[in-house]
Amino acid sequence: MKYVDEFRDARIAKGLSQAILKAADRTEPYRFMEFCGGHTHTMSRYGVVDLLPPNVEMIHGPGCPVCVLPAGRIDAAIRLALSAPITLCVYADLMRAPGARGDTLFKARTRGADVRMIYSTLDALKIAEERPEREIVFLAIGFETTTPPTALALIRAKALGLKNFSVFCNHVLTPAAMRAILEQEGDGVRLDGVVGPAHVSMVTGTRAFEDVAQTYRKPVVVSGFEPLDLMQSILMLTHAVNSGRSEVENQYTRAVSRDGNLKAQREMAEVFDVRESFEWRGLGEIPLSALRLSSAFADFDAERRFAISTTPAADNPACECGAVLRGVTKPNECKLFGTLCTPQTPMGACMVSAEGACAAHYAYGRFRDRAGERREMVAS
């Protein structure tokens, strides 16, 4: 295939739907988690769930960097922006992510904090170069996908000798979160397999998930983002479950390899060390699940430069975002969903981010959950 519309061909989708229906022949349900928020949006936008048989259930995962950043880290960024004479550079979708009491970086900006929305790490570097008298702090978040750009920015800042640039690092590691979810299976979540993240795997390679598949005896299929990619991945997972295989397969061969981007991995290893533990929203403390700046780049570490302290903070008790991230609760099962909590007035991080499960469900699936509706569509 060469063109995007070929990955959305209705005729092929119908054939894959029939193949999944034929393969999913056991009486108990198949429960697969799509880890990545991009996959969740594709499934909602193109109605992939409507093409699956009744005994194949897709469960939303925590694959949204904004969603998994805990309230305590957001509160720390807000305190820094309000109390120190700095310019805080952030990606736009983080501006409305709520802290413990619903405060946000956007609200902090209305109270006088110098918070700038940027499109890339190079934007933050440019501001630092243009304003040498001002401390510029980049609030870095994301999985392995966005970690290499942060590493490159730090390498360049060091080469330029910038003294006014630092990074508040919140980069997290996907395999560790996958392990945490599978460890918590007894807590209301049972999975038969995982649709592995695509962009992350372009950096890490599929090798990063081999230990997870072997340890927890669950198949992992790294999938592309188009509707046919996902349907083929679900079919591959179904066959893997039927044959008892617990291995990593690569559906996204046009972009992902087993070894990944070795240059990006080397740069990440140069700039970052693995933290002993890190808190994730909804998943709690996960060992060896996040990155911090290495000693070679300690001068650029905002946590050291500004003595940033993070206090664990509880989310809004009425918000079910944490349970949604663990796959325990579906977005529409939260009592705030679609009423008090909408993309215009988000109460939780899952409704803020463009990759959040609640935002996807609100945009594409909020009218599809009436009892029996999906089953009737599949049957017809």
C-alpha atoms as one frame of an Amber mdcrd trajectory, in Angstrom:
protein
   0.000   0.000   0.000   1.187   3.517  -0.853  -1.657   5.878   0.011  -3.544
   6.600   3.225  -6.956   5.772   1.763  -5.740   2.240   1.037  -5.418   1.716
   4.791  -9.071   2.695   5.189 -10.571   0.488   2.484 -14.048  -0.622   3.566
 -13.892  -3.802   1.511 -10.682  -4.949   3.190 -12.047  -3.921   6.580 -15.091
  -6.128   6.025 -12.833  -9.042   5.118 -10.740  -8.553   8.244 -13.908  -8.303
  10.306 -15.059 -11.676   8.998 -11.626 -13.171   9.635 -11.666 -11.960  13.247
 -15.208 -13.322  13.687 -14.076 -16.713  12.416 -10.902 -16.772  14.533 -12.557
 -15.628  17.767 -14.202 -18.990  18.310 -13.855 -19.564  22.042 -16.739 -19.016
  24.456 -14.916 -16.727  26.907 -14.166 -13.183  25.744 -10.909 -12.008  24.219
  -9.763  -8.886  26.053  -7.109  -6.783  24.344  -5.705  -3.456  25.538  -4.679
  -0.839  23.037  -1.909   0.812  25.025  -1.505   3.922  22.877  -3.904   6.869
  22.915  -3.454   7.250  19.162  -4.866   3.757  18.712  -7.792   4.612  20.975
  -8.643   7.607  18.793  -8.402   5.576  15.592 -10.735   2.931  17.000 -13.245
   5.547  18.100 -13.018   7.740  15.024 -13.375   4.972  12.443 -15.730   2.714
  14.390 -13.328  -0.229  14.533 -15.093  -1.581  17.623 -18.289  -1.818  15.599
 -16.609  -4.321  13.273 -15.518  -6.671  16.049 -17.502  -9.703  17.215 -19.233
  -9.528  20.603 -16.577 -11.632  22.345 -13.665  -9.362  21.372 -13.397  -6.465
  23.795 -10.962  -3.573  23.475  -9.777  -1.901  26.663  -8.266   1.565  26.731
  -4.751   1.838  28.156  -2.636   4.613  29.687  -0.867   5.617  26.471  -1.179
   9.389  26.807   1.766  11.321  28.311  -0.397  14.199  29.523  -2.871  11.807
  31.130  -0.301   9.820  33.115   1.535  12.847  34.520   0.440  12.924  38.185
  -1.167  15.936  39.797   1.811  16.454  42.100   4.200  17.067  39.182   1.757
  19.548  37.618   1.426  21.346  40.947   5.237  21.529  41.172   5.420  23.107
  37.703   2.730  25.631  38.644   4.574  26.571  41.847   7.812  26.989  39.907
   6.167  29.199  37.273   4.543  31.415  39.905   7.401  31.708  42.379  10.590
  31.878  40.312  11.628  34.535  37.746  11.545  32.078  34.852   9.870  31.407
  31.537   8.277  27.958  31.536   7.985  26.375  28.077   5.373  23.643  27.667
   3.561  21.717  24.965   0.086  23.123  24.421  -1.908  20.061  25.484  -0.384
  20.254  28.965  -1.712  23.755  29.622  -5.116  22.576  30.873  -4.045  19.362
  32.646  -5.376  19.657  36.205  -3.327  19.574  39.363  -4.621  18.397  42.725
  -7.177  21.177  43.200  -8.001  21.742  39.578  -5.334  24.378  39.073  -3.648
  24.455  35.660  -0.712  26.108  33.945  -3.202  28.083  31.882  -4.726  29.522
  35.050  -1.240  30.197  36.411  -0.530  32.261  33.296  -3.606  34.393  33.946
  -2.149  35.081  37.412   1.077  36.414  35.949   3.237  33.332  35.390   5.348
  33.459  32.222   4.212  30.217  30.589   4.867  29.802  26.870   3.294  27.207
  24.590   5.839  25.716  22.180   5.755  23.222  19.322   9.209  21.702  19.797
  12.222  21.657  22.091  14.015  23.846  19.549  11.490  26.597  20.280  12.561
  26.565  23.939  16.229  26.651  22.942  15.598  29.596  20.643  13.948  31.550
  23.461  16.938  30.793  25.706  19.362  32.020  23.038  17.369  35.199  22.406
  16.933  36.021  26.101  20.228  35.199  27.866  19.220  37.289  30.891  16.141
  35.089  31.529  15.973  31.566  32.964  14.165  29.292  30.482  12.762  25.997
  31.765  11.373  23.352  29.427   8.714  21.109  30.984   9.561  17.823  29.262
   6.945  15.074  29.151   6.280  12.020  27.044   7.178   8.416  26.374  10.177
   7.259  24.394   8.710   9.006  21.349   9.413  12.536  22.595  12.489  11.742
  24.681  15.039  11.937  21.805  14.106  15.566  20.947  14.686  16.519  24.588
  18.040  14.730  24.522  19.034  16.565  21.353  18.044  19.910  22.870  20.204
  19.256  25.905  23.160  18.139  23.797  22.855  21.320  21.731  22.428  23.530
  24.821  25.619  22.057  26.256  27.482  22.610  22.978  26.292  26.236  22.868
  27.241  26.789  26.484  23.768  28.042  27.418  23.650  28.918  31.100  19.989
  29.936  31.243  18.372  26.754  29.891  17.168  23.813  31.987  14.730  20.924
  31.781  12.107  19.771  34.277  12.152  16.139  33.188   9.012  14.001  33.275
   9.804  11.473  30.550   8.455   8.001  31.298   9.088   4.477  30.004   6.418
   2.426  28.277   7.521  -1.172  29.096   7.498  -0.404  32.823   3.893   0.818
  32.646   2.884  -2.246  30.665   4.397  -4.440  33.370   2.556  -2.493  36.079
  -0.788  -2.990  34.357  -0.214  -6.713  33.940   0.890  -6.948  37.579  -2.463
  -5.469  38.605  -4.546  -7.973  36.657  -6.097  -9.274  39.828  -7.406  -5.796
  40.593 -10.325  -5.874  38.190  -8.441  -6.090  34.895  -7.823  -9.262  32.901
  -6.031  -9.049  29.580  -5.352 -11.639  26.889  -2.990  -9.462  24.865  -1.759
  -5.952  24.153  -1.752  -3.780  21.050   1.718  -2.298  21.406   2.528   1.381
  20.756   3.782   2.332  17.311   5.691   5.600  17.650   7.372   4.390  20.834
   8.442   1.203  19.056  10.010   3.212  16.241  12.506   4.391  18.863  12.783
   1.366  21.156  12.156  -1.387  18.620   9.882  -4.321  19.344  12.696  -5.842
  21.407  11.681  -3.579  24.318   8.485  -5.589  24.863   9.871  -9.105  24.554
  10.530  -9.466  28.277   6.984  -8.277  29.057   5.443 -10.860  26.730   7.578
 -13.686  28.115   7.233 -12.773  31.793   3.458 -12.326  31.781   2.739 -14.798
  29.006   0.749 -12.290  26.958   1.119 -11.670  23.234   2.007  -8.144  22.129
   1.403  -6.919  18.582   2.948  -3.558  17.667   0.401  -1.874  15.407   0.221
   1.026  12.997  -2.391   3.740  13.448  -4.692   3.232  10.484  -7.991   1.304
  10.839  -6.750  -1.659   8.803  -3.538  -1.723  10.849  -5.530  -2.112  14.028
  -7.877  -4.725  12.621  -4.965  -6.801  11.345  -3.274  -6.468  14.754  -6.419
  -7.654  16.531  -6.573 -10.632  14.180  -2.910 -11.405  14.928  -3.582 -11.219
  18.678  -6.582 -13.517  18.332  -4.501 -16.124  16.493  -1.741 -15.796  19.110
  -4.183 -16.412  21.967  -5.723 -19.389  20.177  -2.324 -21.009  19.670  -1.020
 -20.138  23.134   1.840 -17.986  21.842   3.274 -15.321  24.150   5.574 -13.330
  21.938   5.973  -9.940  20.295   4.831  -9.586  16.699   5.283  -6.574  14.457
   2.346  -5.515  12.292   3.868  -2.080  11.655   6.796  -3.387   9.623   6.806
  -0.355   7.320   8.089   1.816  10.176   9.208  -0.392  13.084  12.094  -2.833
  13.436  13.178  -5.150  16.220  16.128  -2.962  17.224  14.553   0.467  16.729
  16.400   3.737  16.264  19.877   3.013  17.602  21.098   6.603  17.217  18.193
   7.926  19.273  18.813   5.252  21.903  22.481   6.252  22.187  21.587   9.911
  22.644  18.999   9.068  25.276  21.552   6.928  27.147  24.031   9.815  27.043
  21.647  12.369  28.504  19.380  10.407  30.859  19.514   7.936  33.738  16.614
   5.779  34.911  14.899   6.923  38.104  14.496   4.385  40.887  10.767   5.102
  41.016   8.216   7.512  39.588   4.532   8.185  40.198   2.081   7.713  37.327
  -1.458   9.043  37.434  -3.770   6.100  38.030  -0.963   3.542  38.322   0.858
   4.847  41.394   4.584   4.465  42.006   6.269   2.303  39.378   9.917   1.317
  39.820  12.389   2.075  37.035   9.666   3.753  34.986  10.985   7.251  34.276
  14.076   9.223  33.348  16.121  11.994  34.948  19.094  13.936  33.674  22.439
  12.207  34.062  25.302  13.692  36.048  26.911  14.857  32.790  23.927  17.174
  32.268  23.289  18.057  35.916  23.789  21.768  35.200  20.675  21.648  32.995
  18.480  19.859  35.558  15.720  22.232  36.676  14.894  20.021  39.641  18.394
  20.640  41.002  18.731  24.247  39.863  15.453  25.371  41.449  15.197  22.734
  44.203  11.846  21.569  42.826   9.996  19.362  45.276   7.066  17.158  44.375
   4.387  16.275  46.894   2.061  13.373  46.042  -1.418  14.743  45.505  -4.755
  13.058  45.032  -6.903  13.709  41.976 -10.464  14.969  42.133 -12.229  12.121
  43.987 -15.204  12.289  41.627 -12.998  11.838  38.546 -12.410   8.289  37.265
  -9.407   9.159  35.106  -7.074   6.895  37.095  -9.372   3.907  36.697  -9.751
   4.651  32.969  -5.959   4.658  32.580  -5.745   1.227  34.242  -8.488  -0.172
  32.032 -10.751  -0.797  35.025 -13.388   1.759  34.001 -14.688   2.882  30.627
 -14.950   6.640  30.035 -18.741   6.704  29.879 -18.940   4.902  33.242 -17.579
   7.971  35.033 -20.436   9.995  36.489 -18.787  13.249  35.390 -18.391  12.171
  31.769 -20.251  14.354  29.283 -21.888  16.429  32.026 -19.472  18.304  34.276
 -16.500  16.921  32.345 -16.226  17.760  28.640 -13.319  18.849  26.412 -14.452
  22.439  26.971 -14.616  22.020  30.768 -12.303  19.086  31.584 -12.235  17.773
  35.137  -9.576  15.149  34.482  -6.489  14.709  32.310  -8.139  12.008  30.184
 -10.529  14.640  28.822  -7.834  17.287  28.318  -5.379  15.630  25.990  -6.018
  15.006  22.313  -4.893  11.410  22.983  -6.973  10.905  26.123  -9.486   8.064
  26.150 -12.268  10.266  27.511 -11.692  12.916  24.843 -11.779  10.247  22.130
 -14.913   8.678  23.519 -16.626  12.050  23.862 -15.758  13.036  20.304 -16.573
   9.782  18.537 -18.298   7.281  20.782 -20.498   8.897  23.399 -23.726   7.920
  21.598 -22.669   4.336  20.852 -23.022   2.829  24.292 -26.737   2.252  24.483
 -27.368  -1.342  25.483 -27.069  -3.782  22.634 -26.414  -1.184  19.941 -22.899
  -2.326  19.084 -23.906  -5.996  19.101 -26.762  -5.319  16.715 -24.421  -3.489
  14.327 -21.998  -6.418  14.347 -24.764  -8.937  13.796 -26.101  -7.008  10.831
